[in-house]
Amino acid sequence: MIKILIVDDMIILRECLKLVIGQNTELEVVGCAGDGREAIDLCLKLKPDVILMDLNMPVFSGHDAIMEIKKLEPSTKILVLSVEDDEKNIATAFKNGADGYVSKDIVPEELFAVIKKAFAGERYIQEFAFYIKREWIASTICIGTEQKFSVELTERQKEVLDLVVQGMTNEEIGDTIGMSAGRARNIVAELISKFMVKNRTQLAVMAATTQMSPERK
């Protein structure tokens, strides 16, 4: 049973989430909090496996709560459940240690799956959140979370990956490291396959928001 703590300043939303999650026999809501400070207290008391965290709350924001909880209980997984879909909020949430980011209009079946992914140690960003400006991917999302990926990469793949994170196109990558745009496109495709993501934007976010420990050939 995966223990869940719901954190949101809207009582009706907390209760609705509790009812929805209660439909899944593998999940259990162990508590609800109305602000970030209460979330920290309940996290220390109830030891949830996964926290569903709103961002904009009185007293103590979700951003602050994420940062504090990750210091006190680093193994606790935190999924941001928010209506905020701008790049700054997304980037800041991951910088502070969030393990996932989904919209409040997520369907129950997808929410259940995301909770289980987070519990298993996987990161997840809902499709809407991938519309992040290139400069945010390259410079604002912090490489500094606990999660690490061990991926076997060649030196050339590592070079290309670094440039993808900087937001470069295939043509720009080719010009920078001396290869054709077609060759750069092929290497990007190889990286997308290795990291099991859907596209280059997801690849860039995955690389930028994790501590990768590539094994070079």
C-alpha positions as MATLAB code, in Angstrom:
seq = 'MIKILIVDDMIILRECLKLVIGQNTELEVVGCAGDGREAIDLCLKLKPDVILMDLNMPVFSGHDAIMEIKKLEPSTKILVLSVEDDEKNIATAFKNGADGYVSKDIVPEELFAVIKKAFAGERYIQEFAFYIKREWIASTICIGTEQKFSVELTERQKEVLDLVVQGMTNEEIGDTIGMSAGRARNIVAELISKFMVKNRTQLAVMAATTQMSPERK';
ca = [
       0.000    0.000    0.000;
       1.386    3.391   -1.041;
       0.803    6.029    1.648;
      -0.195    9.461    0.322;
      -0.348   12.929    1.862;
      -2.516   15.524    0.072;
      -1.473   19.169    0.387;
      -3.808   21.902   -0.900;
      -5.379   24.987    0.616;
      -8.814   24.190   -0.886;
     -10.791   21.873    1.405;
     -13.131   20.683   -1.341;
     -10.211   19.731   -3.574;
      -8.525   17.803   -0.756;
     -11.718   15.888   -0.060;
     -12.349   15.167   -3.749;
      -8.803   13.873   -4.196;
      -9.199   11.712   -1.106;
     -12.364   10.152   -2.528;
     -10.836    9.609   -5.963;
      -7.631    8.045   -4.624;
      -9.686    5.868   -2.297;
     -11.011    4.052   -5.368;
      -7.596    2.459   -5.890;
      -6.862   -0.434   -3.551;
      -3.086    0.059   -3.854;
      -3.199    3.641   -2.570;
      -4.056    5.036    0.861;
      -4.486    8.686    1.848;
      -2.967    8.949    5.325;
      -3.481   12.683    5.784;
      -4.352   16.095    4.341;
      -2.702   19.480    4.884;
      -3.895   22.978    4.069;
      -0.521   24.713    3.737;
       3.176   24.019    3.424;
       3.962   24.252    7.113;
       1.273   21.737    8.023;
       2.553   19.527    5.211;
       6.015   19.428    6.780;
       4.608   18.567   10.212;
       2.393   15.783    8.841;
       5.190   14.427    6.675;
       7.399   13.986    9.740;
       4.528   12.457   11.709;
       2.858   10.212    9.104;
       5.852    9.277    6.922;
       3.967    9.222    3.586;
       5.536    7.591    0.548;
       4.193   10.189   -1.897;
       3.006   13.765   -1.358;
       0.621   15.505   -3.768;
       1.676   19.146   -3.416;
      -0.071   22.336   -4.480;
       2.211   25.339   -5.047;
       0.232   28.468   -4.202;
      -0.815   28.262   -0.564;
      -0.922   30.672    2.375;
       1.493   30.605    5.337;
       4.122   28.487    3.596;
       4.154   27.896   -0.170;
       4.456   24.572   -1.929;
       7.851   25.573   -3.296;
       9.181   26.196    0.213;
       7.585   23.019    1.538;
       9.165   20.891   -1.206;
      12.609   22.239   -0.377;
      12.187   21.716    3.375;
      10.692   18.226    3.085;
      13.473   17.086    0.770;
      15.988   18.177    3.408;
      14.182   16.405    6.248;
      12.810   13.340    4.415;
      14.739   13.006    1.134;
      13.226    9.614    0.305;
       9.689   11.013    0.271;
       8.444   11.491   -3.281;
       6.725   14.795   -4.101;
       4.367   15.242   -7.035;
       3.329   18.801   -7.789;
      -0.395   18.920   -8.564;
      -1.026   22.429   -9.822;
      -2.879   24.724  -12.222;
       0.356   26.656  -12.719;
       1.836   25.686  -16.088;
       4.374   28.474  -16.667;
       8.021   27.586  -17.109;
       9.198   29.418  -13.990;
       6.977   27.435  -11.622;
       7.869   24.150  -13.305;
      11.591   24.884  -13.243;
      11.540   26.092   -9.631;
       9.615   23.029   -8.469;
      12.217   20.685   -9.933;
      15.056   22.850   -8.675;
      13.644   22.500   -5.164;
      13.424   18.713   -5.459;
      10.016   17.790   -6.909;
       9.774   14.307   -8.401;
       6.953   15.062  -10.822;
       4.647   17.768  -12.129;
       1.041   17.255  -13.256;
      -2.012   19.387  -13.885;
      -5.037   19.400  -11.585;
      -7.194   18.358  -14.530;
      -5.403   15.007  -14.758;
      -7.752   12.023  -15.096;
      -7.871    9.590  -12.145;
      -6.334    6.643  -14.014;
      -3.330    8.733  -15.054;
      -2.955   10.135  -11.537;
      -2.874    6.611  -10.093;
      -0.199    5.627  -12.616;
       1.895    8.730  -11.891;
       1.763    8.122   -8.138;
       3.001    4.575   -8.682;
       5.773    5.811  -11.004;
       6.917    8.307   -8.382;
       6.869    5.640   -5.668;
       9.023    3.437   -7.917;
      11.558    6.243   -8.289;
      10.586    7.466  -11.748;
      10.248   11.132  -12.628;
       7.205   12.333  -14.518;
       6.211   15.568  -16.198;
       2.771   15.715  -17.766;
       2.661   16.598  -21.449;
       1.448   20.176  -20.843;
       4.575   20.972  -18.862;
       6.959   20.299  -21.729;
       6.257   23.658  -23.330;
       9.231   25.136  -21.499;
      11.318   27.826  -23.156;
      14.744   26.696  -24.306;
      16.546   29.140  -22.034;
      14.768   27.695  -18.987;
      15.758   24.163  -19.918;
      19.369   25.220  -20.364;
      19.882   27.532  -17.405;
      17.115   27.468  -14.804;
      16.264   23.834  -14.135;
      18.798   22.660  -11.619;
      20.917   19.551  -11.849;
      20.953   18.670   -8.186;
      18.329   16.154   -7.151;
      18.978   12.831   -5.478;
      17.936   10.778   -8.476;
      20.639    9.540  -10.790;
      20.587    7.759  -14.123;
      23.324    5.436  -15.255;
      23.290    5.461  -19.056;
      26.006    4.159  -21.305;
      26.896    6.942  -23.762;
      29.665    7.453  -26.263;
      31.686   10.669  -26.082;
      29.856   11.925  -29.175;
      26.435   11.155  -27.689;
      27.400   13.007  -24.507;
      28.492   16.017  -26.561;
      25.223   16.062  -28.472;
      23.173   15.602  -25.294;
      24.879   18.597  -23.685;
      23.958   20.720  -26.707;
      20.369   19.456  -26.745;
      20.043   20.602  -23.116;
      21.297   24.028  -24.239;
      18.360   24.141  -26.660;
      20.301   23.821  -29.910;
      18.711   22.596  -33.140;
      20.239   19.780  -35.182;
      21.772   22.352  -37.517;
      23.296   24.280  -34.615;
      24.647   21.071  -33.085;
      26.224   20.110  -36.403;
      27.877   23.510  -36.791;
      29.177   23.436  -33.217;
      30.850   20.018  -33.235;
      31.497   19.554  -36.942;
      28.938   17.102  -38.281;
      25.981   17.189  -40.624;
      22.509   18.081  -39.352;
      21.388   14.604  -40.441;
      24.038   12.921  -38.309;
      23.076   15.111  -35.345;
      19.425   14.144  -35.879;
      20.348   10.454  -35.820;
      22.300   10.805  -32.569;
      19.399   12.678  -30.967;
      17.112    9.812  -32.028;
      19.518    7.339  -30.396;
      19.450    9.360  -27.166;
      15.646    9.557  -27.169;
      15.577    5.779  -27.435;
      18.187    5.278  -24.674;
      16.349    7.540  -22.237;
      12.940    6.097  -23.194;
      11.328    9.505  -23.748;
       9.005   10.680  -26.528;
      10.862   13.622  -28.050;
      13.912   15.888  -27.782;
      12.172   18.301  -25.403;
      11.493   15.500  -22.946;
      15.098   14.375  -23.460;
      16.373   17.852  -22.567;
      14.181   18.087  -19.471;
      15.149   14.583  -18.362;
      18.851   15.363  -18.737;
      18.594   18.793  -17.127;
      16.559   17.742  -14.098;
      18.575   14.697  -13.031;
      22.091   13.890  -11.929;
      23.112   11.655  -14.782;
      26.184    9.517  -14.379;
      26.910    8.504  -17.973;
      29.194    5.566  -18.593;
      31.346    6.567  -21.539;
      32.552    4.022  -24.038;
];
